[in-house]
Amino acid sequence: MHHSALLNVMIAAARKTARALKRDFGEIENLQVSLKGPANFVSAADRRAEETLYAELSKARPNYGFLGEEGGMREGTDKSHRWIVDPLDGTSNFLHGLPQFAISLALEREGAIVAGLVYNPASEELFVAEKGKGAFLNDHRIRVAGRKQLADCLIGCGIPHLGRGDVNLSRREIGAVQVNVAGLRHYGATALDLAFVAAGRFDAYWDRVLKPWDLAAGIILVREAGGYVSDCDGADEMLEKGDVLAGNEAIGKELLRVLKAAKG
């Protein structure tokens, strides 16, 4: 299909970055015998991926700002645009040789996300969206699932790990949700989880203690796929608060009700 010039820039940058990540992923199995080797290797791969994205995007849009997981904020002379980038979403999965990881790339214009891309190099699934133009997976239009009852739904969620998040709140939320749904899944890569909501694979998803680069691309994917996105209080402050809830409108709002009751 025909992409805009903006999406072509994003796709080209992601594909170039993905080539090195695929090569690095292929090396992980050889490093599992070392306790330090895999972690150090993945940290270096993460940094290299971000630098590749920065270089490629800067060639095409030299004045834009750049917010990345590894390097933080790099100011541009164009204050109305910034890239929001996670070069390796799902780092722990990558580290353990699980092919559930992605490059996440979004463009923010005057405070609003206007384009997003989530690309899994292992599966070669490329999710893209641009404001007002719909969401696509490998050039095929995608839409959120149409189920209306929580009892029929497969829900994705985040689960706090060591040093991250409120474990007791998570337990209450998971307990409240699991008795109302057909299944719960935790895959460990927020950008891909949100892309799965956009593609109708998950009926809904929620998570907390997130950064803008975890969320930005997934937010526009879900919205352009006809979905509902809010923070876990029902407001539109996902990037500020660092939490997210996504689904179709009916299931999203029902899940929000369950989470609010669990929070107390």
N, C-alpha and C positions, 0 to 999 in steps of 0.2 A: 504494500500500500504506500501511498505518498505521505511522507511525514513533513512537518514544517521544518524550516531551517533550524529553529531552536532545538527540536527533538533530534534532528540529525546530528547536531553538535553533541548532545548528551549521549546518544547511542554510540557514536564513534569513540568518545572518551571512555565509556563503559566497556566497550568491546576491547579496546587496546589494553585497559587495565586488567580485564578478565584473562587475557592470554597468560600473563605472568602469574595470576592467582591460580589458574588451572595447573600450571607447571608446579607451583609451590605446593598445591594440594596433593599432587602426585608424589611429593617427597615426604609427606607426613608419616606415612606408614613406616618408612625407613628410620624415622627418628624416634619412634615410640619406645625403643629400648633405653633411651636416655631420659632422665627426669627433667633436666634443664633444657635439653636440646629442642624439643617441640615448642615450648613456650617462647623461648628466645627467637626461634625461627619464625614463628607466627607473628610475633611483635614486629620483626623486621619486615615481613611480608605486608603487614598492615600499613606500616609507614611508607613502604615503597609504593603500594597501591594508591595511597592518598597523594603522594607526590606526582605520580603519573596522571591522576585525575586533575590535579591543580595545573600541571603543565599543559595538558590538552585543552582544558576549559579556558585557561588564560590566553592561549593562542587565538582562540575563537572569539572570546569576549574579554579583552585585556583589562577592562576597567571595573569589572564586577567584583564585589566582595566575595569572600570564601570562608565558610564556617565548616571546619572539619573536626572529626573526633580526635584525630591525632595532633593536629597543629593548632587547634583553636581558631580564633577569628583572624583573618587577614583582610585588612581594610582595602577597599578599592576606591578609586576616584568617583565612580558612579555609586552614589549612596542609596539609590532606589532599588538596586538589584544585588542579591547575594545568592551564591550557591550554598546549599546545605547538604553535606556529604558524609556518609559513612562508607569508607572504602571496603570494610569487611564486617557486615552485620552478621552476627552468629559466630563470633570469634571462637567461643568454646567448642561449638560443633566442628568448625574447621580444625581446631587443635586436636580433636579426638577422631578425625577422619570421617566425620558425618557429613554427607553432601547436602546439608541444609544451611546454606549461607548465601549472602548476596552483597552486591554493590547497591547502595541506595543513594540516589542523587535527586535533588529537587532544586527548583529555582523559585526564590521568593522575590516578588516585585511589590515594593511599597507596602510591605508587611503581609501580603497575601501570597499563598503558594499558587503558582500559575502553571507549573509543569513538574512531573515526577517520573522517575524511572526506578525500577527494582529489577535487577538482573542476577539470576543464579547461574554462574558459569558451569557448575557441575551438571545441571539439567538443561542448560541453554534455554531456559524460560525467561523471556524478556517482557516485563509488564511496563507499559507506558501510559501516560495520561497527560492531557493538556487542557487547561480550563476551557470549558464550553465545547470540547471536541470528543468527549467520551474516553473510555479506558479500553486498552487492548492488551492481549497476550499473544505474542508472536503474530501480530497483525490481524488477529481475530477479535472482534468486539466481545467484551465481557460485561456481565451484569451481576449484581449481588443476588443471592438466593431469594426465593419468593416465599419461603415458609412463614407462617403466621403464628404458630404455636411453639412455645419453648420446648415442649415435650418431644417435638420432632427434630430438634436442632442439635447439630454438632458445633460445639463452642470451643474456640481457642482461648488460651489464657497464659499469662506470665506466672511464674512461680519464683518467689524470692530465694536467693541462695546466700551463701556466707557473705555477710557484710552488706547485703543489698536488700532494702525494703523491710516492711512490717510483716513478719512471719505470722503473727497472731491474726492480723487483719486478713491476710491471704487465706489462712485456714478457715476463717469464718465465711469469707466470700465463696471459696471453693465449695465448702459444705452446703451453703445455701443454694448455689447454682446446681451442683451435681444431682440433687434430688429432684430437679425440675427439667432436666434435659436428657437427650438421648446419648450424649457423650461429651467428654472434655479431652482436650489435647494441649500439650505443651511442647512446642517444637524448638524454641530457643532462638528465634530470629524474628524480631518484631516486624521489620519491614516486609519480610516474606509472609508473616502471619496476616498482616493487613492486606497484602496483595491477594492472599487466599480468600479473604472476605470479599474483595472486589470481584474475584472470579467465581464466587458462589461455592467454594470448597468448604469454607467455614460459614456458618450462618451468622456468627458474631464473634467478637474477640474483645478482651479487655486486658489491660496491664498497667502497672504503675512504675514509678521511679525510672523514668525514661528521659532521654535527651532529645533536642530538636532533630538531630540527624537520625535518630531511630524512627521518627514519626512523620517527617515532612512529606516524603514521597508517598508513603502509604495513605496519608490523609486525602491527597488529591485523587489517588487511584480509587479509593472507596467512593468518594463523592461523585467522580465522573462515571462510576459504574452504577450510579443511582442510589447509593447508600447513605446512611446516617453516620455521622462522626461527632462525638462530643468528648469532653473530659469525663471523669467518673462521677462528677457532680451534675452533669447535664449541661454544662456551659461550654463555650467555644474558646477554651483557654488551654488547649492540649500542650502547645509548645511552652507556655509559661508554667503550667503546673507539673508537666511531665507525666501525665497519665492519659489514657485513651480508652474509649469504648466505641466499637464500630459494628455495624450490621445493616440490615434493612431497617426501615423506620419502625415498623411494628415490633420486631424482635429487639432492636437496639433499645427502645424505650422500656420494654418489658424487662430486659436484662438490667437496665439502669435501676428500675424499681427494686429488683431483688438485691442488687449490690447496696443500695441505700439502706435497705432494711438490715442487711448484714453488718453494715458499718455502725448503725445505731445512732 
